[in-house]
Amino acid sequence: MQRTRTVIAIAWVLFWVLMVSTSVQEYLRDHDHGVWKPILWESSSALTGTLLLLAQRRHTRKYDHLVHAPLRWFARQLVWLPVYWITFVPIAFGIRHAVYALAGERYPHGGWGEIYLYEDIKMTVFFFIFATITFGVLSFHAMLEEKLRVERANASLREAQLLRLTQQMQPHFLFNALNTISSLMYSDVQRADAMLVQLSDVLRATLDVGERHLVPLETELRILRGYAALMGERFSDRVTVNWTIDESLLDCSVPVMSMQPLLENIFKHTVEKQRRPTAISISAQRAGDELVLRLEDDSGTLPASGTACSGIGVHNLRERLHALYGERASFELTVLSPAGVRAEVRLPCVS
């Protein structure tokens, strides 16, 4: 708004500079001295017009909220038109008479009736031009404010949705982890105890991120490694996890707990259901300006029903990626040959 005021003020000054220059040029066609006179005529009009405009703006600012009802807004402005008719001539011509008197001359002009009629017609045109410009400026700013309000509302909605999705996913993860521990409590107490330690490390990491939606890749990997160690304790006889991480990408931002549900899917839909060993590969690499996160196994499948694709973790991840990045992020599940599934997330790499 301040920038707009500055632009309008500069335009106003330039307008009167143009008016003064034009008046001086016309005066010099018939006179060779006394250039101060046309300057006085236009300057007194500019000063008087400016004072009236400032007074009008000051007293009608309280009606700016009516810009959405143009007829009501203009009706409030029209109250000031008689003020222009009554006060412009006395002020402007009073200044001219005073300056002429100081110069030892008399300011010549026609009869007052003729002067009032001529100047009031000019003031009427001037008034409506100014009112229209003011209305346009106020409407433009009202549009920008409404757009900003809508964007803030949408941002708040996205925040609420992301928070809901994150809060929904964390209990799901905790339930699965506790269920895993409970399955070992009576058969292998030491391993159950080790898994509780791993779970506490993972929960501490998730608490550290608070309600943030984006975290550095390094933080996300801390959560993921903790979960992998937790599940590795349970399935130590039939799972191996290989890590390929580009250390230069650790500062890139990723959605919090975006990789954990993908690893959870591998354990749930592949490792738990098969007795033969499963090799899991986890990588974070750069591809141009993108961060590419991959989790793949060598023995999983994607059922025709799409069960693996519709779990709470994967579903939430898709929604969160769309809310955070729109079309700039992608997520794909690919069947590998002869067996296996690859989950790939591509994100803009922003530190």
C-alpha positions as CSV (number, residue, x, y, z in Angstrom):
1,M,0.0,0.0,0.0
2,Q,2.9,2.4,0.8
3,R,4.4,1.7,-2.6
4,T,1.1,2.5,-4.3
5,R,0.9,5.8,-2.4
6,T,4.4,6.7,-3.5
7,V,3.6,5.9,-7.1
8,I,0.4,8.0,-7.0
9,A,2.2,10.9,-5.4
10,I,4.9,10.9,-8.1
11,A,2.2,10.7,-10.8
12,W,0.4,13.6,-9.2
13,V,3.5,15.7,-9.1
14,L,4.4,14.9,-12.7
15,F,0.9,15.7,-13.8
16,W,1.1,19.2,-12.3
17,V,4.7,19.7,-13.7
18,L,3.2,18.9,-17.1
19,M,0.3,21.4,-16.5
20,V,2.7,24.1,-15.4
21,S,5.1,23.5,-18.4
22,T,2.1,23.6,-20.8
23,S,0.8,26.8,-19.3
24,V,4.3,28.5,-19.5
25,Q,4.7,27.5,-23.1
26,E,1.3,29.0,-24.0
27,Y,2.0,32.1,-22.1
28,L,5.4,32.7,-23.9
29,R,3.6,32.7,-27.2
30,D,2.2,36.1,-26.4
31,H,4.5,37.4,-23.8
32,D,8.3,37.7,-23.4
33,H,8.4,38.2,-19.6
34,G,6.5,37.4,-16.4
35,V,6.8,33.7,-16.6
36,W,6.0,33.5,-12.9
37,K,2.3,34.3,-13.6
38,P,1.4,31.0,-15.4
39,I,3.5,29.2,-12.8
40,L,1.4,30.9,-10.1
41,W,-1.9,30.1,-11.8
42,E,-1.2,26.3,-12.1
43,S,0.7,26.1,-8.8
44,S,-2.2,27.6,-6.9
45,S,-4.6,25.2,-8.5
46,A,-2.3,22.3,-7.7
47,L,-2.0,23.4,-4.1
48,T,-5.7,23.9,-3.6
49,G,-6.6,20.7,-5.4
50,T,-4.1,18.7,-3.3
51,L,-5.4,20.2,0.0
52,L,-9.0,19.3,-1.0
53,L,-8.0,15.8,-2.1
54,L,-6.1,15.1,1.2
55,A,-9.1,16.4,3.2
56,Q,-11.5,14.3,1.3
57,R,-9.3,11.2,1.6
58,R,-8.9,11.7,5.3
59,H,-12.6,12.0,6.0
60,T,-13.7,9.2,3.6
61,R,-11.0,6.6,4.4
62,K,-13.5,5.0,6.9
63,Y,-15.7,4.0,3.9
64,D,-13.0,2.0,2.2
65,H,-14.7,-1.2,3.3
66,L,-17.6,-0.2,0.9
67,V,-15.4,-0.8,-2.1
68,H,-17.3,-4.0,-2.7
69,A,-20.5,-1.9,-3.0
70,P,-19.5,0.7,-5.6
71,L,-22.7,2.7,-5.5
72,R,-22.5,3.1,-1.7
73,W,-18.8,4.0,-1.9
74,F,-19.3,6.7,-4.6
75,A,-22.3,8.1,-2.8
76,R,-20.0,8.8,0.2
77,Q,-17.6,10.5,-2.1
78,L,-20.2,12.7,-3.8
79,V,-20.8,14.4,-0.5
80,W,-17.5,16.2,-1.1
81,L,-18.3,17.5,-4.5
82,P,-20.1,20.6,-3.2
83,V,-17.1,21.3,-1.0
84,Y,-14.9,21.5,-4.1
85,W,-17.5,23.8,-5.8
86,I,-17.6,26.2,-2.8
87,T,-13.9,26.3,-1.6
88,F,-11.7,25.9,-4.7
89,V,-12.2,29.4,-6.2
90,P,-11.8,31.4,-2.9
91,I,-8.6,29.5,-2.0
92,A,-6.9,29.3,-5.4
93,F,-7.9,32.8,-6.5
94,G,-7.1,34.2,-3.0
95,I,-3.6,32.9,-3.4
96,R,-3.3,34.5,-6.8
97,H,-4.6,37.9,-5.6
98,A,-2.2,37.8,-2.7
99,V,0.9,37.1,-4.8
100,Y,-0.1,39.6,-7.4
101,A,-0.5,42.2,-4.6
102,L,2.9,41.4,-3.2
103,A,4.3,42.0,-6.8
104,G,2.5,45.3,-6.9
105,E,0.1,44.2,-9.6
106,R,-3.6,43.4,-9.8
107,Y,-4.8,39.9,-10.8
108,P,-7.3,40.4,-13.7
109,H,-10.1,37.9,-14.3
110,G,-13.8,37.8,-15.4
111,G,-16.8,38.1,-13.3
112,W,-17.2,35.8,-10.3
113,G,-20.2,34.1,-11.7
114,E,-18.4,33.2,-14.8
115,I,-15.3,32.1,-12.8
116,Y,-17.3,29.9,-10.5
117,L,-19.1,28.2,-13.4
118,Y,-15.9,27.5,-15.3
119,E,-13.8,26.4,-12.3
120,D,-16.7,24.2,-10.9
121,I,-17.1,22.4,-14.2
122,K,-13.3,21.7,-14.2
123,M,-13.5,20.6,-10.5
124,T,-16.4,18.3,-11.3
125,V,-14.4,16.5,-14.0
126,F,-11.3,16.5,-11.8
127,F,-13.3,15.1,-8.9
128,F,-14.8,12.2,-10.8
129,I,-11.4,11.3,-12.3
130,F,-9.8,11.3,-8.9
131,A,-12.7,9.3,-7.4
132,T,-12.5,6.7,-10.2
133,I,-8.7,6.3,-9.8
134,T,-9.1,6.0,-6.0
135,F,-11.8,3.4,-6.4
136,G,-9.6,1.4,-8.9
137,V,-6.6,1.5,-6.5
138,L,-8.8,0.4,-3.5
139,S,-10.4,-2.4,-5.6
140,F,-7.0,-3.6,-6.7
141,H,-5.7,-3.8,-3.1
142,A,-9.0,-5.4,-1.9
143,M,-8.5,-8.0,-4.6
144,L,-4.9,-8.6,-3.4
145,E,-6.0,-8.8,0.2
146,E,-8.7,-11.3,-0.7
147,K,-6.2,-13.4,-2.7
148,L,-3.8,-13.3,0.2
149,R,-6.6,-14.3,2.6
150,V,-7.6,-17.2,0.4
151,E,-3.9,-18.3,0.1
152,R,-3.5,-18.1,3.9
153,A,-6.7,-20.1,4.3
154,N,-5.5,-22.7,1.9
155,A,-2.1,-22.8,3.6
156,S,-3.8,-23.3,7.0
157,L,-6.0,-26.1,5.5
158,R,-2.9,-27.8,4.1
159,E,-1.2,-27.4,7.5
160,A,-4.2,-29.0,9.2
161,Q,-4.3,-31.8,6.6
162,L,-0.6,-32.5,6.9
163,L,-0.8,-32.5,10.7
164,R,-3.7,-34.9,10.6
165,L,-1.9,-37.2,8.2
166,T,1.3,-37.2,10.3
167,Q,-0.6,-37.7,13.5
168,Q,-2.5,-40.5,11.9
169,M,0.6,-42.3,10.7
170,Q,2.7,-42.1,13.9
171,P,0.2,-44.1,16.0
172,H,0.0,-46.6,13.1
173,F,3.8,-47.0,13.2
174,L,3.8,-47.3,17.0
175,F,1.1,-49.9,16.9
176,N,3.1,-52.0,14.4
177,A,6.3,-51.7,16.4
178,L,4.7,-52.6,19.7
179,N,3.0,-55.5,18.1
180,T,6.3,-56.7,16.9
181,I,7.8,-56.5,20.3
182,S,4.9,-58.3,21.9
183,S,5.5,-61.2,19.6
184,L,8.9,-61.8,21.2
185,M,8.3,-60.9,24.8
186,Y,7.7,-64.6,25.8
187,S,10.0,-66.3,23.3
188,D,13.1,-64.2,23.4
189,V,13.3,-61.6,26.2
190,Q,16.7,-60.3,25.3
191,R,15.7,-59.5,21.7
192,A,12.4,-58.0,22.9
193,D,14.5,-55.8,25.3
194,A,16.8,-54.8,22.5
195,M,13.9,-53.9,20.3
196,L,12.4,-51.7,23.1
197,V,15.7,-49.8,23.1
198,Q,15.5,-49.4,19.4
199,L,11.9,-48.2,19.6
200,S,12.8,-45.6,22.2
201,D,15.5,-44.3,19.9
202,V,13.0,-44.0,17.0
203,L,10.4,-42.3,19.2
204,R,13.0,-39.9,20.5
205,A,13.9,-39.0,16.9
206,T,10.2,-38.5,16.0
207,L,9.7,-36.3,19.1
208,D,12.7,-34.2,18.1
209,V,11.0,-33.2,14.8
210,G,7.9,-32.0,16.7
211,E,5.1,-30.9,14.3
212,R,7.4,-30.1,11.4
213,H,6.4,-31.4,8.0
214,L,9.8,-31.1,6.4
215,V,13.1,-32.2,7.9
216,P,16.7,-32.7,6.6
217,L,17.3,-36.0,5.0
218,E,19.8,-36.7,7.7
219,T,17.0,-36.6,10.3
220,E,14.7,-38.8,8.2
221,L,17.5,-41.3,7.8
222,R,18.0,-41.4,11.6
223,I,14.3,-42.4,12.0
224,L,14.6,-44.9,9.1
225,R,17.8,-46.5,10.4
226,G,16.2,-46.9,13.9
227,Y,13.2,-48.6,12.4
228,A,15.3,-50.8,10.2
229,A,17.3,-51.9,13.2
230,L,14.1,-52.5,15.1
231,M,12.6,-54.8,12.5
232,G,16.0,-56.3,11.7
233,E,16.1,-57.7,15.3
234,R,12.8,-59.5,14.7
235,F,13.7,-60.9,11.2
236,S,17.5,-61.2,11.7
237,D,17.5,-64.6,10.1
238,R,15.9,-63.6,6.8
239,V,16.5,-59.9,6.0
240,T,19.5,-57.8,5.1
241,V,19.4,-54.0,4.5
242,N,22.0,-52.3,2.3
243,W,22.4,-48.5,2.4
244,T,23.6,-46.3,-0.5
245,I,23.4,-42.6,0.6
246,D,25.0,-39.6,-1.1
247,E,26.3,-37.7,1.9
248,S,26.1,-34.4,0.0
249,L,22.3,-34.7,0.1
250,L,21.9,-34.9,3.9
251,D,20.8,-31.2,4.1
252,C,18.0,-31.6,1.5
253,S,14.5,-31.3,3.0
254,V,12.1,-34.3,2.8
255,P,8.7,-34.9,4.3
256,V,9.1,-36.2,7.9
257,M,8.6,-40.0,8.1
258,S,8.3,-40.3,4.3
259,M,10.6,-43.3,3.9
260,Q,9.6,-45.3,7.0
261,P,6.1,-46.3,5.7
262,L,7.7,-47.6,2.5
263,L,10.2,-49.7,4.5
264,E,7.3,-50.8,6.7
265,N,5.4,-52.0,3.6
266,I,8.3,-54.2,2.6
267,F,8.4,-55.9,6.0
268,K,4.7,-56.2,6.2
269,H,3.9,-57.5,2.7
270,T,7.2,-59.3,1.9
271,V,9.4,-60.2,4.8
272,E,6.6,-61.3,7.1
273,K,4.9,-63.5,4.4
274,Q,8.0,-65.3,3.1
275,R,10.4,-67.6,4.7
276,R,13.3,-67.1,2.2
277,P,15.8,-64.3,2.8
278,T,15.0,-60.9,1.5
279,A,17.5,-58.2,0.5
280,I,16.4,-54.6,0.9
281,S,18.3,-51.7,-0.7
282,I,17.8,-48.1,0.4
283,S,19.4,-45.3,-1.5
284,A,19.3,-41.5,-1.7
285,Q,20.9,-40.1,-4.9
286,R,20.8,-36.9,-6.9
287,A,19.3,-36.7,-10.4
288,G,19.8,-33.2,-11.8
289,D,18.0,-30.9,-9.3
290,E,16.0,-33.7,-7.8
291,L,16.5,-35.9,-4.8
292,V,15.7,-39.5,-5.6
293,L,14.8,-41.8,-2.7
294,R,14.5,-45.6,-3.5
295,L,13.6,-48.6,-1.4
296,E,13.5,-51.9,-3.1
297,D,13.5,-55.6,-2.3
298,D,14.3,-58.6,-4.3
299,S,11.3,-60.9,-3.6
300,G,8.1,-58.8,-3.2
301,T,5.2,-58.5,-5.5
302,L,2.3,-56.1,-6.1
303,P,-1.0,-57.9,-5.9
304,A,-3.6,-57.1,-8.6
305,S,-5.9,-55.8,-5.9
306,G,-3.3,-53.1,-5.1
307,T,-3.2,-53.9,-1.4
308,A,0.3,-52.8,-1.0
309,C,-0.5,-49.5,-2.7
310,S,-3.4,-48.6,-0.5
311,G,-2.0,-48.9,3.0
312,I,-2.3,-46.0,5.3
313,G,1.4,-45.1,5.0
314,V,1.6,-45.1,1.3
315,H,-1.8,-43.3,0.9
316,N,-0.7,-40.6,3.4
317,L,2.6,-40.2,1.7
318,R,0.9,-39.6,-1.7
319,E,-1.4,-36.9,-0.1
320,R,1.5,-35.3,1.8
321,L,3.7,-35.1,-1.3
322,H,0.8,-33.5,-3.3
323,A,0.1,-31.0,-0.5
324,L,3.8,-30.0,-0.1
325,Y,5.0,-30.1,-3.6
326,G,2.1,-30.4,-6.1
327,E,3.4,-31.6,-9.4
328,R,7.0,-31.1,-8.5
329,A,7.2,-34.4,-6.6
330,S,6.4,-37.9,-7.8
331,F,5.9,-41.4,-6.2
332,E,6.0,-44.7,-8.1
333,L,5.8,-48.3,-7.2
334,T,7.5,-50.6,-9.8
335,V,7.5,-54.4,-10.1
336,L,11.1,-55.7,-10.7
337,S,12.1,-58.8,-12.6
338,P,12.2,-61.6,-11.8
339,A,10.8,-60.5,-8.4
340,G,10.8,-57.5,-6.1
341,V,9.2,-54.1,-5.8
342,R,10.8,-50.7,-6.0
343,A,9.3,-47.6,-4.3
344,E,10.8,-44.4,-5.7
345,V,10.1,-40.8,-4.5
346,R,11.4,-37.8,-6.4
347,L,11.6,-34.4,-4.7
348,P,13.0,-31.0,-5.4
349,C,16.4,-30.9,-3.5
350,V,16.0,-27.9,-1.3
351,S,18.4,-27.4,1.6
